[in-house]
Amino acid sequence: MPKSHRVRGVDLVGACRAFVSVSERGSFTVGAAAARMSQSVASRRVAALEERFGEQLFERTARRAVLTPFGRDLLPAARRLVLAADVLQHEAETVKLKPWRLAVPDICSTAGLARLIADARGHGVTLELRAAAPAERAELLHSQQVRAALLAVPRDEATWSVPLGLASAQDPGAKRIYVETLRCGRAAVGEPRRIWVQPEDDVPHIRDPLTRLRDAVGLRPAQLAVAADHTTAAAEVLCSRDVLLCSPAQAGELALRWRPIGEITLTRGFVLATAAAGHPDHIRARLGEDIARCLGADEGDVPTQGPVMT
């Protein structure tokens, strides 16, 4: 590329920085050192400016670099350009440090969320997390209280998918738990066993097929119960023969025995959605695997590209 074209864009800023520094100190040696560049680099950059503009900026002597009339007239504009570049650089660094407010499922463990924040910092992203149930996450995003949210969606719309099954305090003695086995016989004594659903799973693509299955196998309506929060649901299972609809990771945290559901396959699906004019691609590209780990997603279900909602 001809030298006359090497002082455009970012190169123009560097050349003007050399010009300003040398002019303020009256020396290429001292000016270059102040601008943190070698004397030869400063000389080349000033020469490129002179060639680009077709005029000399300095009268060079053995000891001094004295501005020409053209150089004196150009100096104020060069200073403004250098100052604007410095302000832009500062703003860029500030924006990079601005936290990403991200709404996440409130079923994620404290350890998982802490690791997500730590991993994000390793990728140059500062996360500020808001743990909430599905409807609240959507509202936080809609009201722009967060910049992004992990929304609950069906599996075919999801970037990350988490398998669901049933977990109990006792060993179920089988590789799968069939919902029909919870049906009460006519001679049954005591309370019927219930399936506890957490608020995270009280969404149509999970609740509706489970409700249809309940009715199809003859369970009582009360045997499918939605808890006020996931702690209450877990407590009910830990002190009874009831079962919890949950992920394998949740079951492990609670020391419950997890099994897939025999009759149907249920999955939590998540997609990263952003507020208006948001650009989540770099967050997903940097943190996709870390988000998957926090959600307890399938190991092989961590695409580098996937659905994005705005």
Secondary structure, 3 states (H helix, E strand, C coil): CCHHHCCCCHHHHHHHHHHHHHHHHCCHHHHHHHCCCCHHHHHHHHHHHHHHHCCCCEEECCCCEEECHHHHHHHHHHHHHHHHHHHHHHHHHHHHHCCEEEEEECCCCHHHHHHHHHHHHHCCCCEEEEEECHHHHHHHHHCCCCCEEEEEECHHHCCEEEEEEEEECCCCCCCCECHHHHCCCCCCCCCCCCEEECHHHCCHHHHHHHHHHHHHHCCCHHHEEECCCHHHHHHHHHCCCCEEEECHHHHHHCCCEEEEECCCCEEEEEEEEECCCCCCHHHHHHHHHHHHHHHCCCCCCCCCCCCEEC
